[in-house]
Each structure stands twice: as structure tokens, then as C-alpha cells.
């Protein structure tokens, strides 16, 4: 029973394809199992960068620092007497505070934001024969079907971390090469995951998701307290992040050939930006925004503990899956990686390269048309016991976008090496 509880929670806090199925009920028909899983990660690292003299506020930066992350994963899994699986899964995380000042434990923050907040929160129901429906703030097809992004080494997230060594870098590279990003999974939606069907000695499955707006649970009211904000399809000045009518679909196939376990997946994401009521989009996007339109393809194979994978994403988007200004270039990114597991030991490495428009504004010569970014991650893990692990991780990142703006670096290099531990329950 303990192993099953840990497995159901694991789908919430590891990246990539682990999100591809709802947590399987551990209860017999007619019963409910409640769980309160989670993890705590903490470590120390040393970093350096070509722009390390001071941060934007003028503070002197220290080359050695600590990092950490805490997540609480409450929920339940159940099964009705007639065989319907259902449940609720939530992910709670710690919020942030100003540097050098401990968060006040009695501080409730602003707009109801306290020291814990909901990152994911969804319900699901269905059966293995007919598929599952998710509803709430959850991952959808584009994230659930991500294949070829290897993240199971080091801190488990590399450049996609929220609280890991990555946050120590003074000027971090973008991460749109990772599909499991918060701008996609923290919004309310409906997602259908089909059952797998036997095709060509393998299993074929599909996922489709629909998101009416980019609001989450109990979000979207305007400053006057009405619901106009959640239903808005137009906003003066435009917005690079607020979406409407977002749809994503994916098709995935997996099979075993001899001792090789193979996976391949293709997915597509489309969303519309909010329009402007007065025809003005501001200086950052003088001609408006293109619709979000992104294609993703990935492949990976596993043999005798060795996993090798690659993934590519391309289309109309900015970093963070924001809308790009009309006239700016499309984005393209790819990542390749590998990991090897042998008993309690895991080692791995990955490399990503991506191009986007970055700070480029159509009609302006302040920045070149292309922001080029790349990152190398390498790490090793030792699992003392299933709930206790130790890791070492190295990250190197580079960003390059020529500029005529005085005092702004056009080429930034940075790196960090760190050790830490992860405790799960």
C-alpha cells in the first residue's frame, strides 16, 4: 500500500511523461484512499556569471548560496462500486519573499496569497476502457505527452526548476524548450485522455484539452470585483500572456522491440491573444500579437537502464509560452539528453538550444531580431532509500542578443555547481 501511495503522488512532482495518466486509484471498489504526500529539497551551490557584479537593484552578489523547495500533495483516489475511477489531486508550494528577509509566518500577503499557494488542482474521473477526463488547473495534451526531455537526474528539473540550483543564476535562460511550464498547467481547463489501443505491436493514445481563458481556480475578477476579468475577450493595451480559447492535441505511440522500450509523440498547441479595445498594443508590440501556434515532436528509447531522448518545439511563441509581437521571428528550440540508472545510482546530462525574438521590438533597432540561448545540465544521484536521495548537479547557460542599449550585455555566460538532498513521503 505504501508503494502505491508514493506512485500516485509521483505523477505530480516529476516532469515530462510522468504526467500522462491520472493517479491510479489504490482503493477497492466502493472505497476511498486519502493521501498527503510531498517532498522537501534543499542544497548549497556556488555560481559565477559574466554579469555577476550586481543585480538590477544594485546589490552585491554572493557567489555561494542555498536553495530549496517544498511541496505538499494532498488528494484522494477512489473507485465506485460500478468501476468508475475518480479523485482529486492538489499541489501546494511555498511562495516567495524579498531577499534577505524571512517571510512573516502571520503575513497573509495580498489578494489572498499566503505562504502556501495552489500550483495545480484538479479532479478526474473515468475508466481504463473509456479514458479519463481531468478538470481544473492541470496539465494538458502539450505537457502530458512530452517525450524526449530527460529530467530524472540531478535535482529532477535542471533549467526547469522552481527552487533548485537554477534559481541561483543571475540572468537565467528561457525554458520554452520544456513543455511542463507553469504558464500552461496553472490554468483551468478540461482534458480528455483516451485509452491506449493496440496498433502495430504497440500502443497508440491521444489527448485533447480545451482552456476557455488563462485564469485558474477562483481567479479572474477585475478590480471592481465583477466577473468581467475572467470572461474578457478584449483588453486595452493588449497582453502577451492572457489567452482565450486555447486548444491542444497530441498523439503518442509506444512499443517494445527486443529489449528496447520506445516512445514517440507529436502535439500541437493553439491559443488566441486578447484583442485591444482601442487598437493600441503599446510600444512592446506596436502591431499587435500573433496567435500562439506551437508544434512539438519527441522520441526516446530505454535499454538496460539507459534512456536517450530528443525533443523539438517550433512555432509562434515567446519564452514562457507568451504571444510574440507581429513581425517578430518564430521560435525554435530543441533538447537532447540521456540518463543511466543502475540500482541506487543515476547519472545524466542534457543540452538545449533555442532561438526566439527575446527583447526585439518590430520597427526598433535597440535589439537584434534573434535571442539565442543554450544550456548544459549534468548530474548524478544516489538513492539511500526510496524516500531519501542525494544529488550533485552542474548547469551552464548562455544568452546572446546583440543590442545598442548602453550598459546592457549582449552575451551572458553563467554556471552553477550544487549538492543537495531530496526527502519524499
C-alpha positions as a printed NumPy array, in Angstrom:
array([[  0.   ,   0.   ,   0.   ],
       [  2.816,   2.429,   0.867],
       [  4.425,   1.899,  -2.569],
       [  1.123,   2.537,  -4.32 ],
       [  0.587,   5.778,  -2.422],
       [  4.036,   7.024,  -3.375],
       [  3.448,   6.074,  -7.005],
       [  0.182,   8.007,  -7.147],
       [  1.876,  11.129,  -5.822],
       [  4.924,  10.78 ,  -8.078],
       [  2.885,  11.811, -11.108],
       [  2.536,  15.276,  -9.581],
       [  6.126,  16.261,  -8.909],
       [  8.285,  14.757, -11.619],
       [  8.456,  16.185, -15.104],
       [  7.722,  15.068, -18.615],
       [  5.752,  11.948, -19.468],
       [  5.097,  11.078, -15.81 ],
       [  2.02 ,  13.302, -16.024],
       [  0.496,  11.182, -18.783],
       [ -2.073,   9.352, -16.616],
       [ -4.183,  10.313, -13.615],
       [ -3.042,   8.78 , -10.337],
       [ -4.428,   5.236, -10.337],
       [ -6.888,   4.512,  -7.537],
       [ -5.399,   2.392,  -4.779],
       [ -8.808,   1.679,  -3.283],
       [-11.057,  -1.324,  -3.826],
       [-14.472,  -0.633,  -5.449],
       [-16.664,   1.402,  -3.134],
       [-13.786,   2.803,  -1.034],
       [-11.651,   5.962,  -0.912],
       [ -7.951,   6.386,  -0.068],
       [ -6.796,   9.822,   1.125],
       [ -3.121,  10.747,   0.842],
       [ -0.899,  13.625,   1.955],
       [  2.332,  13.147,   0.062],
       [  5.038,  15.703,  -0.609],
       [  8.738,  16.423,  -0.747],
       [ 11.385,  18.768,   0.602],
       [ 14.57 ,  19.564,  -1.319],
       [ 17.498,  21.605,  -0.031],
       [ 21.098,  22.23 ,  -1.014],
       [ 24.028,  24.602,  -1.408],
       [ 25.824,  25.77 ,  -4.511],
       [ 28.467,  28.079,  -5.963],
       [ 27.901,  30.052,  -9.129],
       [ 29.508,  32.62 , -11.38 ],
       [ 28.459,  34.712, -14.374],
       [ 29.773,  37.331, -16.77 ],
       [ 27.221,  39.812, -15.329],
       [ 27.817,  38.964, -11.666],
       [ 28.915,  42.412, -10.462],
       [ 25.495,  43.341,  -9.09 ],
       [ 21.832,  42.632,  -9.687],
       [ 19.285,  45.079, -11.111],
       [ 18.687,  46.658,  -7.685],
       [ 22.398,  47.346,  -7.171],
       [ 23.075,  44.675,  -4.538],
       [ 26.45 ,  42.943,  -4.441],
       [ 26.001,  39.276,  -5.306],
       [ 27.402,  36.441,  -3.177],
       [ 28.921,  33.545,  -5.136],
       [ 27.71 ,  30.906,  -2.655],
       [ 24.088,  30.432,  -1.667],
       [ 21.48 ,  27.894,  -0.594],
       [ 18.352,  26.816,  -2.436],
       [ 15.286,  24.808,  -1.552],
       [ 11.764,  23.768,  -2.436],
       [  8.81 ,  22.353,  -0.503],
       [  5.649,  20.862,  -1.985],
       [  2.619,  19.314,  -0.341],
       [  0.5  ,  16.929,  -2.426],
       [ -2.892,  16.23 ,  -0.837],
       [ -5.698,  14.39 ,  -2.573],
       [ -7.664,  11.182,  -2.8  ],
       [ -8.183,   8.282,  -5.221],
       [-11.342,   6.197,  -5.279],
       [-13.454,   3.75 ,  -7.238],
       [-17.236,   3.398,  -7.308],
       [-18.984,   0.062,  -6.963],
       [-19.659,   0.017, -10.705],
       [-15.99 ,   0.556, -11.607],
       [-15.663,   4.323, -12.191],
       [-12.328,   5.741, -11.061],
       [-12.307,   9.28 ,  -9.659],
       [-10.245,  11.529,  -7.441],
       [ -8.758,  14.937,  -6.7  ],
       [ -5.09 ,  15.954,  -6.773],
       [ -3.582,  19.216,  -5.499],
       [ -0.074,  20.633,  -5.429],
       [  0.78 ,  23.267,  -2.805],
       [  4.074,  25.183,  -2.891],
       [  5.806,  27.806,  -0.789],
       [  5.572,  31.382,  -2.016],
       [  8.478,  33.831,  -2.324],
       [  9.588,  36.792,  -0.212],
       [ 12.079,  39.645,  -0.517],
       [ 15.763,  38.717,  -0.488],
       [ 17.368,  38.664,   2.936],
       [ 14.06 ,  38.864,   4.798],
       [ 12.368,  35.796,   6.212],
       [  8.698,  35.521,   5.289],
       [  6.478,  36.556,   8.202],
       [  4.538,  33.44 ,   9.24 ],
       [  1.479,  35.564,  10.078],
       [  1.577,  37.51 ,   6.818],
       [ -1.324,  36.673,   4.501],
       [  0.172,  38.65 ,   1.631],
       [ -2.033,  40.47 ,  -0.872],
       [ -5.126,  39.26 ,  -2.697],
       [ -5.251,  36.124,  -0.558],
       [ -1.703,  34.96 ,  -1.366],
       [ -0.128,  33.491,   1.747],
       [  2.904,  31.324,   2.427],
       [  1.364,  28.368,   0.536],
       [ -0.433,  28.549,  -2.781],
       [ -2.072,  26.152,  -5.235],
       [  0.01 ,  25.358,  -8.315],
       [ -2.086,  22.502,  -9.62 ],
       [ -5.565,  21.456,  -8.503],
       [ -7.795,  19.142, -10.483],
       [-10.327,  16.349, -10.346],
       [-10.56 ,  13.362, -12.639],
       [-12.975,  10.566, -13.429],
       [-13.217,   7.769, -15.966],
       [-12.311,   4.151, -16.619],
       [ -9.353,   2.422, -18.286],
       [-11.642,   1.25 , -21.101],
       [-13.184,   4.638, -21.945],
       [-10.468,   7.075, -20.883],
       [-10.266,   9.823, -18.291],
       [-11.42 ,  13.433, -18.036],
       [ -9.425,  15.947, -15.992],
       [-10.948,  19.265, -14.938],
       [ -9.296,  22.13 , -13.079],
       [ -5.815,  23.658, -13.019],
       [ -3.916,  20.83 , -14.667],
       [ -1.512,  19.788, -17.379],
       [ -2.999,  19.246, -20.82 ],
       [ -2.032,  17.427, -24.03 ],
       [  1.046,  19.535, -24.836],
       [  2.614,  18.821, -21.429],
       [  1.259,  15.347, -20.714],
       [  2.601,  13.916, -23.961],
       [  6.074,  15.473, -23.78 ],
       [  8.611,  12.799, -24.762],
       [ 12.38 ,  13.027, -25.099],
       [ 13.04 ,  15.636, -22.388],
       [ 15.176,  13.723, -19.858],
       [ 14.835,  15.236, -16.358],
       [ 15.363,  12.307, -13.956],
       [ 18.881,  13.269, -12.819],
       [ 20.317,  15.915, -10.501],
       [ 17.557,  17.908,  -8.807],
       [ 14.987,  16.401, -11.217],
       [ 14.279,  19.591, -13.167],
       [ 17.566,  21.247, -14.279],
       [ 16.71 ,  24.514, -16.112],
       [ 13.011,  23.94 , -15.427],
       [ 13.328,  24.119, -11.634],
       [ 11.277,  26.082,  -9.13 ],
       [ 13.563,  26.285,  -6.111],
       [ 16.523,  24.275,  -7.438],
       [ 20.107,  25.404,  -8.239],
       [ 18.783,  27.066, -11.413],
       [ 17.316,  29.97 ,  -9.417],
       [ 20.822,  30.99 ,  -8.294],
       [ 21.793,  32.108, -11.816],
       [ 21.696,  35.945, -12.02 ],
       [ 20.28 ,  36.012, -15.566],
       [ 18.567,  32.734, -16.349],
       [ 17.975,  31.348, -19.862],
       [ 14.409,  30.875, -21.033],
       [ 12.712,  27.491, -20.823],
       [ 10.117,  27.168, -23.591],
       [ 12.011,  24.04 , -24.696],
       [ 10.334,  22.412, -21.647],
       [  6.57 ,  21.836, -22.066],
       [  5.966,  21.36 , -18.316],
       [  5.926,  25.09 , -17.611],
       [  3.607,  26.897, -15.19 ],
       [  2.085,  29.216, -17.78 ],
       [  0.476,  26.119, -19.311],
       [ -0.508,  23.977, -16.314],
       [ -1.774,  26.589, -13.796],
       [ -4.861,  27.461, -15.862],
       [ -8.378,  25.982, -15.733],
       [ -9.295,  23.521, -18.466],
       [-10.957,  20.261, -19.469],
       [ -8.723,  17.436, -20.699],
       [ -9.697,  14.066, -22.178],
       [ -7.13 ,  11.244, -22.172],
       [ -8.07 ,   8.339, -24.425],
       [ -7.429,   4.689, -23.588],
       [ -4.482,   3.086, -25.356],
       [ -5.309,   0.855, -28.316],
       [ -3.155,  -1.887, -29.808],
       [ -1.617,  -0.787, -33.149],
       [  1.351,  -2.362, -34.984],
       [  2.578,  -4.3  , -31.929],
       [  2.434,  -1.123, -29.833],
       [  0.004,   1.171, -28.04 ],
       [ -1.497,   4.316, -29.561],
       [ -3.223,   7.002, -27.441],
       [ -4.384,  10.586, -27.724],
       [ -5.13 ,  13.602, -25.535],
       [ -7.193,  16.725, -26.22 ],
       [ -7.608,  19.746, -23.948],
       [ -9.613,  22.976, -24.017],
       [ -8.968,  26.119, -21.941],
       [-11.543,  28.955, -22.309],
       [ -9.29 ,  31.552, -20.599],
       [ -5.921,  31.675, -18.868],
       [ -7.436,  32.028, -15.392],
       [ -7.188,  29.379, -12.698],
       [ -9.382,  28.283,  -9.807],
       [-11.127,  31.254,  -8.163],
       [ -9.309,  33.758, -10.385],
       [-10.271,  36.312, -12.995],
       [-12.27 ,  39.016, -11.27 ],
       [-11.497,  42.588, -12.226],
       [-10.598,  45.348,  -9.756],
       [-14.271,  46.147,  -9.193],
       [-14.961,  42.6  ,  -8.048],
       [-17.061,  41.567, -11.03 ],
       [-16.516,  38.607, -13.322],
       [-15.582,  40.802, -16.293],
       [-11.93 ,  39.892, -15.957],
       [-12.496,  36.153, -16.29 ],
       [-14.745,  36.476, -19.34 ],
       [-12.805,  39.268, -21.073],
       [-12.02 ,  38.818, -24.761],
       [-10.631,  42.322, -25.194],
       [ -8.239,  44.433, -23.147],
       [ -6.927,  47.932, -23.75 ],
       [ -3.212,  47.782, -24.415],
       [ -3.216,  44.078, -25.208],
       [ -1.476,  41.374, -23.184],
       [  1.374,  38.98 , -24.096],
       [  0.222,  36.309, -21.637],
       [ -3.572,  36.269, -21.341],
       [ -5.085,  33.636, -23.607],
       [ -8.541,  32.645, -24.784],
       [ -9.889,  29.53 , -26.486],
       [ -6.677,  27.528, -26.142],
       [ -6.773,  24.048, -27.666],
       [ -4.065,  21.391, -27.66 ],
       [ -3.998,  17.846, -29.019],
       [ -1.46 ,  15.028, -29.047],
       [ -0.922,  11.541, -30.427],
       [  1.537,   9.173, -28.75 ],
       [  2.825,   5.719, -29.67 ],
       [  4.952,   3.294, -27.711],
       [  6.239,  -0.224, -28.283],
       [  8.869,  -2.695, -27.151],
       [ 11.32 ,  -4.116, -29.672],
       [ 13.534,  -6.804, -28.158],
       [ 14.878,  -5.092, -25.006],
       [ 14.216,  -1.521, -26.237],
       [ 11.221,   0.444, -24.862],
       [ 10.398,   3.139, -27.425],
       [  8.149,   6.206, -27.26 ],
       [  7.241,   8.837, -29.833],
       [  4.773,  11.712, -29.578],
       [  3.561,  14.657, -31.647],
       [  1.439,  17.501, -30.234],
       [  0.084,  20.9  , -31.238],
       [ -0.904,  23.927, -29.126],
       [ -3.008,  26.871, -30.293],
       [ -4.35 ,  29.889, -28.401],
       [ -5.681,  33.368, -29.218],
       [ -4.435,  36.573, -27.562],
       [ -6.805,  39.147, -26.139],
       [ -7.538,  41.931, -28.589],
       [ -7.387,  45.669, -27.92 ],
       [-10.492,  47.801, -27.429],
       [ -8.802,  50.95 , -28.73 ],
       [ -6.47 ,  49.484, -31.349],
       [ -3.326,  50.212, -29.305],
       [ -0.938,  47.49 , -28.114],
       [  1.78 ,  49.653, -26.6  ],
       [  5.425,  50.108, -27.523],
       [  6.401,  46.46 , -26.952],
       [  4.034,  45.193, -29.666],
       [  3.072,  48.165, -31.855],
       [  1.29 ,  45.995, -34.446],
       [ -0.388,  43.544, -32.094],
       [  0.309,  39.885, -31.32 ],
       [  0.307,  36.705, -33.384],
       [ -1.733,  33.76 , -32.174],
       [  0.024,  31.085, -30.149],
       [  0.799,  28.213, -32.517],
       [  3.382,  25.609, -31.456],
       [  4.262,  22.161, -32.795],
       [  6.139,  19.636, -30.638],
       [  7.695,  16.274, -31.512],
       [  9.723,  13.962, -29.299],
       [ 11.262,  10.499, -29.26 ],
       [ 13.065,   8.409, -26.648],
       [ 14.184,   4.83 , -26.057],
       [ 15.284,   2.885, -22.985],
       [ 17.607,  -0.113, -22.931],
       [ 19.119,  -1.799, -19.855],
       [ 18.747,   1.317, -17.699],
       [ 19.992,   3.73 , -20.376],
       [ 17.439,   6.278, -21.679],
       [ 18.202,   8.523, -24.672],
       [ 15.795,  11.163, -25.986],
       [ 15.304,  14.268, -28.107],
       [ 12.528,  16.835, -28.402],
       [ 11.893,  19.833, -30.677],
       [  9.395,  22.696, -30.42 ],
       [  8.722,  25.331, -33.081],
       [  6.16 ,  27.995, -33.884],
       [  4.695,  31.371, -32.974],
       [  5.58 ,  31.99 , -29.329],
       [  7.812,  33.853, -26.913],
       [  9.531,  32.372, -23.871],
       [  7.043,  31.267, -21.229],
       [  4.515,  30.485, -23.979],
       [  3.641,  34.151, -24.343],
       [  2.422,  35.656, -27.609],
       [  5.047,  37.142, -29.894],
       [  4.654,  40.63 , -31.448],
       [  3.552,  40.663, -35.079],
       [  6.638,  40.996, -37.26 ],
       [  8.951,  39.213, -34.806],
       [ 10.567,  35.906, -35.708],
       [  9.136,  32.496, -34.849],
       [ 10.781,  30.462, -32.1  ],
       [ 12.656,  27.17 , -32.472],
       [ 14.127,  25.019, -29.721],
       [ 15.46 ,  21.518, -29.263],
       [ 16.827,  19.451, -26.392],
       [ 18.764,  16.166, -26.356],
       [ 19.642,  14.145, -23.293],
       [ 20.443,  10.791, -21.728],
       [ 20.406,   9.169, -18.312],
       [ 21.574,   5.848, -16.916],
       [ 20.105,   4.119, -13.851],
       [ 21.847,   1.278, -12.047],
       [ 20.435,   0.31 ,  -8.679],
       [ 20.525,   3.359,  -6.374],
       [ 22.694,   5.356,  -8.798],
       [ 21.594,   7.675, -11.64 ],
       [ 23.739,   9.827, -13.926],
       [ 22.57 ,  12.029, -16.767],
       [ 23.177,  15.017, -18.994],
       [ 21.251,  17.185, -21.456],
       [ 21.811,  20.051, -23.875],
       [ 19.266,  22.545, -25.194],
       [ 19.429,  25.28 , -27.814],
       [ 16.649,  27.715, -28.647],
       [ 16.069,  30.909, -30.634],
       [ 13.285,  33.423, -30.132],
       [ 12.69 ,  37.149, -30.622],
       [ 13.615,  37.943, -26.995],
       [ 13.601,  41.724, -26.401],
       [ 13.275,  42.559, -30.099],
       [ 10.508,  45.056, -30.939],
       [  9.418,  45.279, -34.59 ],
       [ 10.498,  48.629, -36.031],
       [ 13.195,  49.2  , -33.389],
       [ 16.968,  48.745, -33.709],
       [ 17.649,  48.522, -29.962],
       [ 17.931,  44.719, -30.07 ],
       [ 18.781,  42.267, -32.822],
       [ 15.984,  40.125, -34.226],
       [ 17.132,  36.887, -32.53 ],
       [ 17.836,  35.883, -28.944],
       [ 19.966,  32.716, -28.908],
       [ 20.056,  30.638, -25.725],
       [ 21.663,  27.341, -24.818],
       [ 22.153,  25.293, -21.685],
       [ 24.074,  22.236, -20.495],
       [ 22.967,  20.203, -17.486],
       [ 24.771,  17.266, -15.87 ],
       [ 24.063,  15.479, -12.626],
       [ 24.312,  12.348, -10.522],
       [ 22.099,  10.859,  -7.819],
       [ 22.388,   8.336,  -5.02 ],
       [ 19.184,   6.926,  -3.523],
       [ 19.926,   5.993,   0.085],
       [ 16.352,   4.708,   0.396],
       [ 13.193,   5.324,  -1.64 ],
       [ 12.265,   8.456,   0.363],
       [ 15.862,   9.771,   0.734],
       [ 18.121,  10.879,  -2.103],
       [ 21.301,  12.918,  -2.601],
       [ 22.408,  14.699,  -5.774],
       [ 25.122,  16.782,  -7.39 ],
       [ 24.347,  18.995, -10.376],
       [ 26.136,  21.304, -12.812],
       [ 24.417,  23.875, -15.05 ],
       [ 25.901,  26.113, -17.731],
       [ 23.841,  28.695, -19.623],
       [ 24.478,  31.268, -22.33 ],
       [ 22.315,  34.05 , -23.79 ],
       [ 23.216,  36.153, -26.821],
       [ 21.258,  39.018, -28.392],
       [ 23.202,  41.958, -29.89 ],
       [ 21.999,  45.338, -28.624],
       [ 22.716,  49.047, -28.978],
       [ 21.382,  49.796, -25.478],
       [ 24.138,  51.278, -23.292],
       [ 25.065,  49.189, -20.243],
       [ 23.252,  46.036, -21.393],
       [ 25.379,  42.96 , -22.106],
       [ 24.691,  41.25 , -25.417],
       [ 26.378,  37.999, -24.392],
       [ 25.946,  36.442, -20.934],
       [ 27.608,  33.256, -19.634],
       [ 26.764,  31.683, -16.273],
       [ 27.235,  28.429, -14.403],
       [ 26.462,  26.787, -11.074],
       [ 27.503,  23.612,  -9.294],
       [ 25.471,  22.369,  -6.34 ],
       [ 24.842,  19.469,  -3.986],
       [ 21.627,  18.71 ,  -2.155],
       [ 19.186,  16.197,  -0.767],
       [ 15.564,  15.356,  -1.517],
       [ 13.187,  13.831,   1.075],
       [  9.87 ,  12.402,  -0.129],
       [  6.892,  10.98 ,   1.713]])
